Every structure is written in structure tokens, then in C-alpha cells.
Amino acid sequence: MGSIRNIAVGLPVKDGHVLLSESFDQRRGLRFHRAVGGGIEFGETAVQALRREFREELDVALDEVRQLGVLENLFEYEGQPGHEYVHVFAVRSADLDEEPLDAELVVLDEGSPVRWVPAETDAPVFPDGVLDLLAGTVPMESSAS
């Protein structure tokens, strides 16, 4: 029997784009985007985990963090079932504000590409519902204040 993971993900926004990682499920032949973030460790708050994950994965500091909600995500990846509770945050980072819309960043610990993706993308974005939480809560024009 598997376990349920608690994760924290952040959604930086810039000029109608959201910063997302890109992945591929070989088993389903599915290219998709995923919100940046990762597991919450024992004794760590969701916000602390989010800040740590952005530092570890992209080497950036988060200046603003605002919780949007929590999603329950039941999924399959590479033929294996998964179950997670996803703490979703709108985030701002001066480091990321500097990155142009055509920049390609890389997740440092795994090598996945991270790009600014139009918020109205046709590609699947996981976890399901993450962009719905973002819609209407953050100005999509720009992340800069």
C-alpha cells in the first residue's frame, strides 16, 4: 500500500504566463506541465517547504507567498498510482521577475526544463485544478508590483 504525500507548489506569474516544469509520462505518451515545488518534510510548514524547494530546485528566493488552497490529487505516473495533498501558493520572486519569457530554466536536482507557459495553455497542467485556484486571484498581466 502506498502513502499519501503532502507537497507545496508555487505559481509565479509574469505577463500572462505561469512558470511550470515540463515532464513526460512514457507509459501514456503524455507531455505535461507541473507546478514547481515538492515534499513537505516532518516538522516543516508548507511555506517553509515551498521556500526550500524553490531554493533547491531553481536557486531562487521567494519574496511573496500567498496560499490559494489545497488540492487532493489522485494520479498515475509511469503506470504507478499516486496520492498527494497539494498546498498551492501564488508566489513572487525578484529573481524570477528578471527571467525573460523565453528563458529555459532547469530543475537543479533532476534536470527537468522549467519555462514560462501561457496561462491559457492547451497542454495538461498538474495537479488538476492548480490553474483554477490561480485564476481570478493574481493579475495575469505581470507579477511585478
C-alpha positions as CSV (number, residue, x, y, z in Angstrom):
1,M,0.0,0.0,0.0
2,G,1.3,3.4,-0.9
3,S,1.5,6.5,1.2
4,I,-0.1,9.9,0.8
5,R,2.4,12.8,0.3
6,N,2.0,16.4,1.4
7,I,3.6,18.8,-1.1
8,A,3.8,22.5,-1.6
9,V,3.8,24.1,-5.0
10,G,4.2,27.7,-6.1
11,L,2.9,29.6,-9.2
12,P,5.0,32.6,-10.2
13,V,3.1,34.7,-12.8
14,K,4.6,37.1,-15.4
15,D,2.8,38.8,-18.3
16,G,0.0,36.2,-18.6
17,H,2.5,33.3,-18.2
18,V,3.0,30.9,-15.3
19,L,6.4,29.3,-14.5
20,L,5.9,25.5,-14.8
21,S,8.2,22.5,-15.1
22,E,7.8,20.2,-18.2
23,S,7.6,16.4,-17.9
24,F,6.8,13.4,-20.0
25,D,4.9,10.2,-19.0
26,Q,6.5,7.5,-21.2
27,R,3.8,5.0,-20.4
28,R,0.9,7.2,-21.6
29,G,3.0,9.2,-24.1
30,L,1.8,12.4,-22.4
31,R,3.8,15.6,-22.3
32,F,2.5,17.8,-19.4
33,H,3.4,20.7,-17.2
34,R,3.6,20.6,-13.4
35,A,3.7,23.4,-10.8
36,V,7.2,23.8,-9.2
37,G,7.6,22.5,-5.7
38,G,8.0,19.4,-3.7
39,G,7.5,17.4,-0.5
40,I,6.9,18.9,2.9
41,E,9.3,17.3,5.4
42,F,8.4,16.4,9.0
43,G,8.5,19.5,11.3
44,E,8.3,21.9,8.3
45,T,5.4,24.1,7.4
46,A,4.1,24.2,3.8
47,V,5.5,27.7,3.4
48,Q,8.9,26.6,4.7
49,A,8.9,23.7,2.3
50,L,7.9,25.8,-0.6
51,R,10.8,28.3,0.1
52,R,13.2,25.4,0.4
53,E,12.1,23.7,-2.7
54,F,12.4,26.9,-4.9
55,R,15.9,27.4,-3.5
56,E,16.9,23.7,-4.1
57,E,15.2,23.4,-7.5
58,L,15.8,26.8,-9.1
59,D,18.2,28.6,-6.7
60,V,15.8,31.5,-6.2
61,A,14.4,33.2,-3.2
62,L,10.6,33.8,-2.8
63,D,9.7,37.4,-1.8
64,E,6.0,36.9,-1.5
65,V,4.0,33.7,-0.8
66,R,0.2,33.6,-0.6
67,Q,-1.8,30.4,-0.1
68,L,-4.5,29.8,-2.7
69,G,-5.9,26.5,-1.4
70,V,-5.2,22.8,-1.0
71,L,-6.0,20.1,-3.7
72,E,-6.3,16.4,-3.3
73,N,-4.5,14.8,-6.2
74,L,-5.1,11.1,-7.2
75,F,-3.0,10.4,-10.2
76,E,-1.0,7.8,-12.2
77,Y,2.6,8.5,-13.4
78,E,4.6,5.9,-15.4
79,G,1.9,3.3,-14.5
80,Q,2.2,3.8,-10.8
81,P,-0.6,5.3,-8.7
82,G,0.0,8.4,-6.6
83,H,-1.9,10.3,-3.9
84,E,-1.0,13.7,-2.6
85,Y,-2.3,16.7,-0.8
86,V,-1.1,19.8,-2.7
87,H,-0.7,23.1,-0.8
88,V,-0.9,25.7,-3.7
89,F,0.6,29.2,-3.4
90,A,0.8,32.3,-5.5
91,V,4.4,33.4,-5.3
92,R,6.6,36.3,-6.4
93,S,10.4,36.3,-6.7
94,A,12.5,39.2,-7.8
95,D,15.0,36.6,-9.1
96,L,12.3,35.1,-11.4
97,D,10.9,38.6,-12.4
98,E,14.3,39.1,-14.1
99,E,13.9,36.0,-16.3
100,P,12.6,36.7,-19.8
101,L,9.5,34.9,-21.1
102,D,11.7,32.9,-23.5
103,A,14.1,31.7,-20.7
104,E,14.5,28.0,-20.1
105,L,15.5,27.2,-16.5
106,V,16.3,23.7,-15.3
107,V,15.4,21.9,-12.1
108,L,18.8,21.6,-10.5
109,D,18.3,18.2,-8.8
110,E,16.7,16.4,-11.8
111,G,17.2,18.4,-15.0
112,S,13.6,19.0,-16.0
113,P,13.1,22.1,-18.0
114,V,11.1,25.0,-16.4
115,R,9.5,27.6,-18.7
116,W,7.1,30.5,-18.7
117,V,3.9,28.9,-20.1
118,P,0.9,30.9,-21.3
119,A,-1.8,30.6,-18.6
120,E,-4.3,29.6,-21.3
121,T,-2.2,26.6,-22.5
122,D,-3.8,23.6,-24.1
123,A,-1.2,21.2,-22.5
124,P,-2.3,19.4,-19.3
125,V,-1.1,21.2,-16.1
126,F,-0.9,19.1,-13.0
127,P,-2.1,18.8,-10.4
128,D,-5.6,19.1,-11.9
129,G,-7.2,22.4,-10.8
130,V,-4.0,24.2,-9.9
131,L,-4.5,26.9,-12.5
132,D,-8.2,27.2,-11.5
133,L,-7.0,28.2,-8.0
134,L,-4.8,30.9,-9.6
135,A,-7.5,32.3,-11.9
136,G,-9.0,35.4,-10.6
137,T,-6.6,35.7,-7.6
138,V,-3.5,37.1,-9.2
139,P,-3.2,39.7,-12.0
140,M,-2.1,37.7,-15.1
141,E,-0.6,40.8,-16.7
142,S,2.5,40.9,-14.6
143,S,4.0,39.6,-11.4
144,A,5.8,42.8,-10.6
145,S,4.1,45.1,-8.1
